[in-house]
Amino acid sequence: MLNGKNVLLAVTGSIAAYKSALIVREFIKKGANVKVVMTNAACDFITPLTLSTLSKNPVFKDFVKDSEKGVWNNHVELGLWADLMIVAPATANSIAKLVSGHADSFLLATYLSARCPVFVAPAMDLDMFKHESTQENLSILTERKVSIIQPEYGELASGLEGEGRLAEPEQIVKAVRDYLLNIATLKDKRILITAGPTHESIDPVRFIGNHSSGKMGFALAKVAAERGASVQLIAGPVVLDTPSGVDRINVTSAKEMFEAVKETFANIDVVIMAAAVADYRVKSPALEKIKKNSSEMELLLEKNEDILLYLGNNKKHQLLIGFALETENEIKNAEKKLISKKLDAIVLNSLKNKGAGFATDTNQISILQKDNKMISFELKHKNDVATDVLDVIEKLL
Ligand SMILES: Cc1cc2nc3c(=O)[nH]c(=O)nc-3n(C[C@H](O)[C@H](O)[C@H](O)COP(=O)(O)O)c2cc1C
């Protein structure tokens, strides 16, 4: 479950901070990529050098990296990098600041920027832990879907005995794994997702393409993998990082995409065709660069294989989901595509809606199902759109 996951460990100023070294090791042993962010107080208990050596990554502490050169650490980027954020140990002070939304440290600003599941493992003396303020703060975090990893009962650094000891590193890793298992609603499902544009060669240096960025398909792959699916992503030419746990095949042309889809299709449970595949290719691409000798030039195009139609005609047990990007008569055109390609559902996005469609980080979709049921969603980040699409797919499954 943790293999390839980006784990951000946030260490605060508790005496239990020394255990963060063991937490880093546990996550690394499970195959996770670990980065550490610390508060100033945490550095009094364990050095950044120890945690950077163990995590094999630089440790983050301050906003400013080099004041003379004006180089800064990017808390937003780090927050978005994380698939999981674990605050361990979490002091009473930091817990209060997580609740109030303070951002006066790099760690806190990163927490506010993270979109991933967050875990908080409190560590403090028994009375600090029992205090109404701490308990209320933990309840508020729970209401906000932060998972609290309860401290253990035992001997505390103060010499007192009670509840407040940081959960053991193995327990922290187990709590995170249990969470992931719990949300693995697509475990045992194999999902094929196509993403991005295709490029059809005109000559060795030019091509016909389209504006697809691949962001929607990659977001679908990320969310499907997070839900435990085994994801095969077939990507056209895009510059995007492969989401963790996703198997990626790169293709350039529609023909290559068709071949790759055909090869993988038989063993798949769900196909989501989010790629913007070229309908036509150049019939005879030039072998050498075409010179600009005449004032006009003509290109003869021939039809590419219709991948969705092929899948619709050849599907057996597979659930088939298409995408339609329309500029007019959106619903009518999507309905036509749904029927003619024998799809189970079609995700419709219109270029008329601001913030929807190509290249943006957001999208606004409607999902039309075989039984004519249509659900429309508001404009959202593509990761949230992917969640909506996969929720519908889970229901169809
Ligand atoms: C020796 C020592 C041990 C401490 N242990 C804890 C602790 O286990 N839990 C806690 O909440 N605060 C503890 N504190 C107090 C925090 O370090 C203090 O509240 C600090 O401001 C926390 O800063 P931070 O939340 O930004 O890391 C300890 C302080 C000292 C001096």
Ligand as a Chemical Component Dictionary entry (heavy atoms), coordinates in Angstrom:
data_LIG
# 
_chem_comp.id                   LIG 
_chem_comp.type                 NON-POLYMER 
_chem_comp.pdbx_formal_charge   0 
_chem_comp.three_letter_code    LIG 
# 
loop_
_chem_comp_atom.comp_id 
_chem_comp_atom.atom_id 
_chem_comp_atom.alt_atom_id 
_chem_comp_atom.type_symbol 
_chem_comp_atom.charge 
_chem_comp_atom.model_Cartn_x 
_chem_comp_atom.model_Cartn_y 
_chem_comp_atom.model_Cartn_z 
_chem_comp_atom.pdbx_ordinal 
LIG C1  C1  C 0 12.509 19.104 27.183 1  
LIG C2  C2  C 0 11.207 19.511 26.559 2  
LIG C3  C3  C 0 10.337 18.547 26.170 3  
LIG C4  C4  C 0 9.105  18.892 25.595 4  
LIG N1  N1  N 0 8.240  17.906 25.213 5  
LIG C5  C5  C 0 7.020  18.253 24.720 6  
LIG C6  C6  C 0 6.104  17.236 24.341 7  
LIG O1  O1  O 0 6.396  16.028 24.411 8  
LIG N2  N2  N 0 4.915  17.617 23.857 9  
LIG C7  C7  C 0 4.545  18.919 23.744 10 
LIG O2  O2  O 0 3.429  19.202 23.324 11 
LIG N3  N3  N 0 5.422  19.899 24.062 12 
LIG C8  C8  C 0 6.637  19.598 24.558 13 
LIG N4  N4  N 0 7.514  20.581 24.897 14 
LIG C9  C9  C 0 7.128  21.994 24.681 15 
LIG C10 C10 C 0 7.311  22.375 23.213 16 
LIG O3  O3  O 0 8.638  22.151 22.816 17 
LIG C11 C11 C 0 6.913  23.835 23.000 18 
LIG O4  O4  O 0 5.533  23.992 23.238 19 
LIG C12 C12 C 0 7.276  24.338 21.640 20 
LIG O5  O5  O 0 6.859  25.677 21.520 21 
LIG C13 C13 C 0 6.627  23.507 20.536 22 
LIG O6  O6  O 0 6.893  24.107 19.307 23 
LIG P1  P1  P 0 6.392  23.459 17.943 24 
LIG O7  O7  O 0 4.984  22.988 18.154 25 
LIG O8  O8  O 0 6.452  24.584 16.968 26 
LIG O9  O9  O 0 7.334  22.383 17.596 27 
LIG C14 C14 C 0 8.753  20.260 25.447 28 
LIG C15 C15 C 0 9.684  21.227 25.825 29 
LIG C16 C16 C 0 10.891 20.853 26.386 30 
LIG C17 C17 C 0 11.858 21.931 26.778 31 
# 
loop_
_chem_comp_bond.comp_id 
_chem_comp_bond.atom_id_1 
_chem_comp_bond.atom_id_2 
_chem_comp_bond.value_order 
_chem_comp_bond.pdbx_ordinal 
LIG C1  C2  SING 1  
LIG C2  C3  SING 2  
LIG C2  C16 DOUB 3  
LIG C3  C4  DOUB 4  
LIG C4  N1  SING 5  
LIG C4  C14 SING 6  
LIG N1  C5  DOUB 7  
LIG C5  C6  SING 8  
LIG C5  C8  SING 9  
LIG C6  O1  DOUB 10 
LIG C6  N2  SING 11 
LIG N2  C7  SING 12 
LIG C7  O2  DOUB 13 
LIG C7  N3  SING 14 
LIG N3  C8  DOUB 15 
LIG C8  N4  SING 16 
LIG N4  C9  SING 17 
LIG N4  C14 SING 18 
LIG C9  C10 SING 19 
LIG C10 O3  SING 20 
LIG C10 C11 SING 21 
LIG C11 O4  SING 22 
LIG C11 C12 SING 23 
LIG C12 O5  SING 24 
LIG C12 C13 SING 25 
LIG C13 O6  SING 26 
LIG O6  P1  SING 27 
LIG P1  O7  DOUB 28 
LIG P1  O8  SING 29 
LIG P1  O9  SING 30 
LIG C14 C15 DOUB 31 
LIG C15 C16 SING 32 
LIG C16 C17 SING 33 
# 
